[in-house]
Amino acid sequence: MASDRYLTDADNERASPSHEERVAAARAVVYGDDEELIDAEELDAALEEYGVSIGESEDGLPEYRDVPRELSLSACHMAVDLRRDPAEFIAPRA
């Protein structure tokens, strides 16, 4: 069902997380207390700690729910898999 509230461009700007917020969120998930990247097998627990619900789809693949707007799941997965800072995978807003 469509929303009955009209959003202006200014409203959309405020509603969207900034690049810095998105990078900070991804870093909060993928870096451990020792400030090192977590291992891939620790990612689901870190995501759940951040508030993401993880289940399993009918075809056996992970299904992520309740993902905060500021969190980029793909940046988190790529950062852990490639052992790189997630900022490299989050494009700044145009």
Backbone as ProteinMPNN parsed JSONL, in Angstrom:
{"seq_chain_A": "MASDRYLTDADNERASPSHEERVAAARAVVYGDDEELIDAEELDAALEEYGVSIGESEDGLPEYRDVPRELSLSACHMAVDLRRDPAEFIAPRA", "coords_chain_A": {"N_chain_A": [[0.83, -1.16, 0.0], [0.54, 2.215, -0.791], [2.165, 5.037, 0.654], [0.504, 7.686, 2.362], [1.716, 10.044, 2.761], [3.376, 12.745, 1.447], [6.657, 13.016, 0.382], [9.213, 15.345, 0.327], [12.183, 16.291, -1.537], [13.962, 17.266, 0.337], [13.033, 16.017, 2.667], [13.602, 13.36, 2.02], [16.39, 13.487, 1.911], [17.045, 13.939, 4.63], [16.031, 11.609, 5.714], [17.619, 9.635, 4.723], [20.527, 7.851, 5.584], [23.753, 9.299, 6.165], [26.851, 9.134, 4.277], [28.977, 8.837, 6.046], [27.657, 7.836, 8.316], [26.814, 5.377, 7.316], [29.252, 4.099, 6.787], [30.312, 4.031, 9.385], [28.445, 2.355, 10.641], [28.806, -0.097, 9.261], [31.477, -0.586, 9.921], [31.214, -0.889, 12.675], [30.057, -3.352, 12.792], [31.862, -5.152, 11.483], [34.388, -4.959, 12.644], [36.178, -6.225, 15.375], [36.51, -6.184, 19.005], [39.219, -5.956, 19.288], [39.925, -4.286, 17.289], [40.43, -5.42, 14.849], [39.533, -6.994, 11.734], [36.704, -9.126, 11.853], [36.288, -12.723, 11.661], [34.834, -14.592, 8.938], [33.001, -16.502, 9.864], [32.056, -15.325, 12.131], [30.422, -13.284, 11.404], [27.543, -13.408, 11.183], [26.742, -13.475, 13.894], [27.703, -10.992, 14.721], [26.154, -9.297, 13.133], [23.601, -9.887, 14.154], [23.973, -8.927, 16.735], [24.033, -6.251, 16.16], [21.43, -5.826, 15.607], [20.142, -7.038, 13.485], [17.912, -9.435, 12.211], [18.282, -12.829, 11.553], [17.397, -15.396, 9.458], [16.37, -18.357, 7.725], [15.812, -18.875, 4.331], [13.328, -20.463, 2.2], [14.81, -21.864, 0.338], [17.09, -22.436, 1.659], [18.984, -20.447, 1.959], [20.574, -17.684, 3.693], [18.432, -15.319, 5.292], [17.889, -11.995, 5.766], [16.508, -9.763, 8.082], [14.953, -6.817, 9.439], [16.97, -4.945, 9.032], [18.9, -2.215, 9.782], [18.578, 1.062, 8.332], [20.994, 2.372, 7.889], [22.874, 0.419, 7.59], [24.901, -1.452, 5.457], [24.576, -4.472, 4.163], [25.897, -5.827, 2.102], [28.375, -4.498, 1.987], [29.404, -5.219, 4.461], [29.643, -8.025, 4.19], [31.441, -8.19, 1.996], [33.661, -6.861, 3.066], [34.478, -8.569, 5.136], [34.868, -10.983, 3.752], [36.843, -10.276, 1.854], [38.74, -9.163, 3.423], [39.033, -6.371, 3.866], [38.608, -2.845, 4.517], [35.29, -1.784, 5.18], [34.529, 0.702, 4.165], [35.537, 0.937, 1.635], [33.656, -0.194, 0.036], [31.354, 1.236, 0.107], [29.698, 3.576, -1.517], [30.011, 7.103, -1.781], [27.289, 9.436, -1.392], [25.747, 10.945, -4.197]], "CA_chain_A": [[0.0, 0.0, 0.0], [1.332, 3.438, -0.898], [2.103, 5.96, 1.778], [-0.299, 8.86, 2.074], [2.528, 11.208, 3.092], [4.235, 13.166, 0.353], [8.001, 13.345, 0.825], [9.971, 16.247, -0.53], [13.588, 15.918, -1.649], [14.607, 17.579, 1.617], [12.659, 14.951, 3.595], [14.36, 12.169, 1.644], [17.78, 13.714, 2.314], [17.142, 13.736, 6.075], [15.686, 10.235, 6.046], [18.694, 8.759, 4.281], [21.76, 7.975, 6.37], [24.898, 9.88, 5.457], [27.939, 8.218, 3.948], [29.731, 8.608, 7.287], [26.844, 6.954, 9.164], [26.82, 4.031, 6.718], [30.588, 3.536, 7.019], [30.422, 3.761, 10.829], [27.621, 1.187, 10.947], [29.479, -1.296, 8.746], [32.679, -0.812, 10.736], [30.787, -1.381, 13.993], [29.744, -4.78, 12.653], [32.935, -6.022, 10.994], [35.605, -4.88, 13.452], [36.034, -6.74, 16.723], [37.017, -5.359, 20.104], [40.659, -5.772, 19.096], [40.036, -3.403, 16.136], [40.774, -6.225, 13.676], [38.355, -7.547, 11.064], [36.251, -10.41, 12.376], [36.299, -13.825, 10.701], [33.562, -14.766, 8.243], [32.058, -17.276, 10.676], [31.567, -14.466, 13.206], [29.631, -12.189, 10.849], [26.128, -13.494, 11.544], [26.589, -13.078, 15.298], [27.927, -9.549, 14.785], [24.968, -8.667, 12.56], [22.521, -10.024, 15.133], [24.283, -8.002, 17.826], [23.7, -4.912, 15.662], [19.976, -5.737, 15.525], [19.626, -7.712, 12.297], [17.367, -10.775, 12.425], [18.746, -13.728, 10.491], [16.682, -16.654, 9.357], [16.726, -19.142, 6.549], [14.754, -18.876, 3.328], [12.863, -21.792, 1.808], [15.844, -22.555, -0.43], [18.238, -22.683, 2.519], [19.909, -19.312, 2.001], [20.292, -16.769, 4.803], [17.454, -14.268, 5.039], [18.15, -10.924, 6.722], [15.356, -8.908, 8.343], [15.17, -5.743, 10.416], [18.278, -4.342, 8.758], [18.831, -0.757, 9.912], [18.802, 1.775, 7.062], [22.383, 2.805, 7.731], [23.77, -0.729, 7.473], [25.034, -2.095, 4.154], [24.935, -5.883, 4.322], [26.884, -6.232, 1.097], [29.681, -3.968, 2.398], [29.868, -6.052, 5.58], [30.065, -9.322, 3.654], [32.652, -8.029, 1.187], [34.773, -6.493, 3.946], [34.944, -9.766, 5.852], [35.354, -11.975, 2.781], [38.049, -9.803, 1.169], [39.658, -8.639, 4.456], [39.236, -4.96, 3.525], [37.757, -1.926, 5.254], [34.009, -1.672, 4.473], [34.401, 2.006, 3.505], [35.897, 0.758, 0.224], [32.512, -0.759, -0.691], [30.195, 2.096, 0.302], [29.88, 4.764, -2.36], [29.434, 8.354, -1.251], [26.088, 9.886, -2.091], [26.019, 11.924, -5.27]], "C_chain_A": [[0.89, 1.243, 0.0], [1.138, 4.315, 0.331], [1.264, 7.162, 1.395], [0.446, 10.153, 2.402], [3.445, 11.518, 1.922], [5.589, 13.572, 0.924], [8.658, 14.284, -0.17], [11.399, 15.724, -0.633], [14.313, 16.176, -0.342], [14.283, 16.512, 2.657], [13.454, 13.682, 3.303], [15.821, 12.299, 2.047], [17.956, 13.425, 3.802], [16.897, 12.287, 6.45], [16.806, 9.259, 5.677], [19.93, 8.952, 5.155], [22.89, 8.565, 5.526], [25.927, 8.793, 5.152], [28.712, 7.849, 5.222], [28.981, 7.673, 8.238], [26.862, 5.522, 8.637], [28.17, 3.343, 6.942], [30.74, 3.157, 8.493], [29.626, 2.522, 11.216], [28.31, -0.099, 10.487], [30.726, -1.612, 9.562], [32.325, -1.35, 12.112], [30.495, -2.871, 13.947], [30.998, -5.603, 12.387], [34.24, -5.952, 11.784], [35.315, -5.364, 14.862], [36.585, -5.777, 17.756], [38.505, -5.063, 19.965], [40.98, -4.878, 17.896], [40.577, -4.104, 14.891], [39.481, -6.717, 13.044], [37.997, -8.896, 11.668], [36.368, -11.466, 11.281], [34.901, -14.003, 10.117], [32.542, -15.523, 9.09], [31.503, -16.484, 11.861], [30.588, -13.399, 12.717], [28.167, -12.252, 11.262], [25.891, -13.06, 12.985], [26.763, -11.571, 15.452], [26.728, -8.792, 14.214], [23.793, -8.736, 13.529], [22.736, -9.081, 16.313], [23.932, -6.568, 17.432], [22.19, -4.737, 15.495], [19.343, -6.399, 14.326], [19.105, -9.091, 12.692], [17.782, -11.649, 11.25], [17.981, -15.028, 10.572], [17.166, -17.403, 8.132], [15.544, -19.14, 5.597], [14.376, -20.316, 2.983], [13.92, -22.579, 1.047], [17.137, -22.715, 0.356], [19.252, -21.558, 2.608], [19.577, -18.415, 3.189], [19.305, -15.686, 4.369], [17.606, -13.233, 6.15], [16.922, -10.032, 6.836], [15.747, -7.857, 9.378], [16.546, -5.108, 10.263], [18.144, -2.827, 8.888], [19.198, -0.075, 8.593], [20.26, 2.113, 6.829], [23.342, 1.651, 7.458], [23.737, -1.343, 6.079], [25.493, -3.535, 4.37], [26.008, -6.306, 3.333], [28.271, -5.721, 1.466], [30.253, -4.798, 3.544], [30.395, -7.396, 5.07], [31.356, -9.2, 2.847], [33.858, -7.694, 2.058], [35.352, -7.717, 4.638], [35.541, -10.776, 4.875], [36.688, -11.564, 2.152], [39.097, -9.219, 2.114], [40.047, -7.19, 4.152], [38.301, -4.118, 4.383], [36.439, -1.747, 4.497], [33.809, -0.33, 3.767], [34.717, 1.905, 2.013], [34.71, 0.311, -0.62], [31.25, 0.084, -0.535], [30.45, 3.403, -0.466], [29.303, 5.991, -1.683], [28.184, 8.742, -2.041], [26.473, 10.956, -3.106], [25.553, 13.306, -4.898]], "O_chain_A": [[1.884, 1.298, 0.724], [0.076, 4.322, 0.953], [1.299, 7.613, 0.25], [-0.132, 11.237, 2.329], [4.197, 10.659, 1.463], [5.657, 14.383, 1.848], [8.65, 14.03, -1.374], [11.783, 14.814, 0.102], [15.183, 15.399, 0.05], [15.149, 16.135, 3.446], [13.923, 13.01, 4.221], [16.429, 11.321, 2.481], [18.903, 12.745, 4.196], [17.492, 11.785, 7.404], [16.915, 8.182, 6.262], [20.33, 10.082, 5.433], [22.956, 8.345, 4.317], [25.876, 7.689, 5.696], [29.052, 6.685, 5.436], [29.588, 6.822, 8.888], [26.918, 4.568, 9.414], [28.223, 2.152, 7.249], [31.243, 2.079, 8.808], [30.084, 1.722, 12.032], [28.386, -1.072, 11.238], [30.999, -2.774, 9.86], [33.053, -2.178, 12.66], [30.663, -3.573, 14.944], [31.182, -6.653, 13.004], [35.111, -6.804, 11.608], [34.324, -4.962, 15.472], [37.065, -4.693, 17.424], [38.993, -4.047, 20.46], [42.142, -4.721, 17.522], [41.116, -3.46, 13.991], [38.459, -6.845, 13.719], [38.874, -9.71, 11.959], [36.528, -11.132, 10.107], [33.908, -13.61, 10.729], [31.35, -15.221, 9.041], [30.569, -16.939, 12.521], [29.991, -12.689, 13.526], [27.603, -11.231, 11.657], [24.927, -12.345, 13.261], [26.047, -10.942, 16.231], [26.332, -7.759, 14.754], [23.071, -7.755, 13.705], [21.78, -8.503, 16.828], [23.571, -5.762, 18.289], [21.719, -3.623, 15.266], [18.125, -6.334, 14.159], [19.772, -9.829, 13.418], [17.647, -11.254, 10.092], [17.925, -15.675, 11.618], [18.229, -17.117, 7.582], [14.408, -19.376, 6.007], [15.026, -21.264, 3.424], [13.936, -23.809, 1.093], [18.166, -23.087, -0.208], [20.28, -21.705, 3.269], [18.434, -18.384, 3.645], [19.342, -15.204, 3.236], [17.468, -13.554, 7.33], [16.361, -9.596, 5.831], [16.741, -7.999, 10.09], [17.202, -4.776, 11.25], [17.35, -2.218, 8.17], [20.028, -0.577, 7.835], [20.715, 2.138, 5.685], [24.505, 1.882, 7.129], [22.674, -1.711, 5.58], [26.647, -3.786, 4.716], [26.922, -7.054, 3.68], [29.254, -6.437, 1.277], [31.457, -5.05, 3.587], [31.467, -7.843, 5.476], [32.263, -10.018, 3.0], [34.958, -8.19, 1.813], [36.57, -7.879, 4.716], [36.595, -11.355, 5.139], [37.561, -12.406, 1.94], [40.187, -8.832, 1.693], [41.223, -6.829, 4.178], [37.314, -4.626, 4.913], [36.463, -1.574, 3.278], [32.99, -0.24, 2.852], [34.218, 2.701, 1.218], [34.742, 0.419, -1.846], [30.183, -0.317, -1.001], [31.305, 4.208, -0.098], [28.231, 5.93, -1.082], [28.053, 8.407, -3.219], [27.39, 11.75, -2.895], [25.705, 14.241, -5.684]]}, "name": "protein", "num_of_chains": 1, "seq": "MASDRYLTDADNERASPSHEERVAAARAVVYGDDEELIDAEELDAALEEYGVSIGESEDGLPEYRDVPRELSLSACHMAVDLRRDPAEFIAPRA"}
